[in-house]
Amino acid sequence: MKLVSTRWWVKALLTSHGACFGVEFGGKAYLLLVAPRNVVIVPRPIGDRVVEESGLDIGRIAIALRNERSAQGF
């Protein structure tokens, strides 16, 4: 089951595999990912589409964020 909310200033994706919340305010955006092996808060560009591009799948979002961090040398 997936529950998606994009109508308010907090975007939410809730699934049986975890949760993902996006917040945009004051010209900044943040993503909070809560998954079985990850709890991550990362700043993101305004209008970022990593959640949509990952097919609204918590595991794929976590992999995409981890790959970005690896590419940046973290």
C-alpha positions as a LaTeX table, in Angstrom:
\begin{tabular}{lrrr}
\hline
Residue & $x$ (\AA) & $y$ (\AA) & $z$ (\AA) \\
\hline
Met1 & 0.00 & 0.00 & 0.00 \\
Lys2 & 1.21 & 3.52 & $-0.81$ \\
Leu3 & $-0.17$ & 6.78 & 0.48 \\
Val4 & 1.01 & 9.88 & $-1.35$ \\
Ser5 & 0.25 & 13.48 & $-0.42$ \\
Thr6 & 1.51 & 16.39 & $-2.51$ \\
Arg7 & $-1.06$ & 19.08 & $-1.74$ \\
Trp8 & 0.53 & 20.80 & 1.25 \\
Trp9 & 3.95 & 22.30 & 2.02 \\
Val10 & 4.95 & 18.88 & 3.37 \\
Lys11 & 4.98 & 16.14 & 0.75 \\
Ala12 & 4.57 & 12.61 & 2.12 \\
Leu13 & 5.02 & 9.08 & 0.86 \\
Leu14 & 4.01 & 6.34 & 3.29 \\
Thr15 & 4.43 & 2.67 & 2.40 \\
Ser16 & 4.83 & $-0.63$ & 4.20 \\
His17 & 8.60 & $-0.31$ & 3.51 \\
Gly18 & 9.11 & 3.11 & 5.10 \\
Ala19 & 8.28 & 6.77 & 4.77 \\
Cys20 & 9.61 & 9.74 & 2.86 \\
Phe21 & 8.78 & 13.37 & 3.61 \\
Gly22 & 9.75 & 16.42 & 1.57 \\
Val23 & 9.57 & 19.98 & 2.87 \\
Glu24 & 10.05 & 23.15 & 0.85 \\
Phe25 & 10.16 & 26.54 & 2.56 \\
Gly26 & 12.16 & 29.71 & 2.44 \\
Gly27 & 13.85 & 28.80 & $-0.84$ \\
Lys28 & 15.21 & 25.54 & 0.60 \\
Ala29 & 14.09 & 21.92 & 0.38 \\
Tyr30 & 14.76 & 18.93 & 2.63 \\
Leu31 & 14.05 & 15.23 & 2.30 \\
Leu32 & 13.54 & 12.93 & 5.28 \\
Leu33 & 13.75 & 9.23 & 4.46 \\
Val34 & 12.83 & 6.61 & 7.07 \\
Ala35 & 13.54 & 3.09 & 5.82 \\
Pro36 & 14.50 & $-0.17$ & 7.57 \\
Arg37 & 18.24 & 0.47 & 7.12 \\
Asn38 & 18.24 & 4.26 & 6.74 \\
Val39 & 17.12 & 7.39 & 8.48 \\
Val40 & 18.39 & 10.28 & 6.43 \\
Ile41 & 17.76 & 14.02 & 6.29 \\
Val42 & 19.30 & 15.65 & 3.24 \\
Pro43 & 19.04 & 19.10 & 1.70 \\
Arg44 & 17.75 & 18.93 & $-1.86$ \\
Pro45 & 17.36 & 21.43 & $-4.69$ \\
Ile46 & 13.93 & 23.06 & $-4.99$ \\
Gly47 & 11.83 & 21.05 & $-7.45$ \\
Asp48 & 13.98 & 17.93 & $-7.03$ \\
Arg49 & 12.33 & 14.84 & $-8.51$ \\
Val50 & 14.36 & 11.99 & $-6.96$ \\
Val51 & 11.21 & 10.52 & $-5.38$ \\
Glu52 & 9.21 & 10.56 & $-8.62$ \\
Glu53 & 12.16 & 9.30 & $-10.67$ \\
Ser54 & 12.53 & 6.39 & $-8.22$ \\
Gly55 & 8.98 & 5.29 & $-8.92$ \\
Leu56 & 7.73 & 6.20 & $-5.42$ \\
Asp57 & 9.70 & 3.21 & $-4.10$ \\
Ile58 & 11.43 & 3.68 & $-0.72$ \\
Gly59 & 14.25 & 1.24 & $-1.53$ \\
Arg60 & 15.02 & 2.90 & $-4.85$ \\
Ile61 & 14.97 & 6.36 & $-3.23$ \\
Ala62 & 17.49 & 5.16 & $-0.63$ \\
Ile63 & 19.73 & 3.73 & $-3.36$ \\
Ala64 & 19.55 & 6.94 & $-5.40$ \\
Leu65 & 20.51 & 9.06 & $-2.38$ \\
Arg66 & 23.34 & 6.67 & $-1.46$ \\
Asn67 & 24.66 & 6.74 & $-5.06$ \\
Glu68 & 24.61 & 10.55 & $-5.06$ \\
Arg69 & 26.56 & 10.68 & $-1.80$ \\
Ser70 & 29.12 & 8.18 & $-3.16$ \\
Ala71 & 29.54 & 10.23 & $-6.31$ \\
Gln72 & 30.19 & 13.33 & $-4.18$ \\
Gly73 & 32.84 & 11.51 & $-2.15$ \\
Phe74 & 30.97 & 11.21 & 1.18 \\
\hline
\end{tabular}
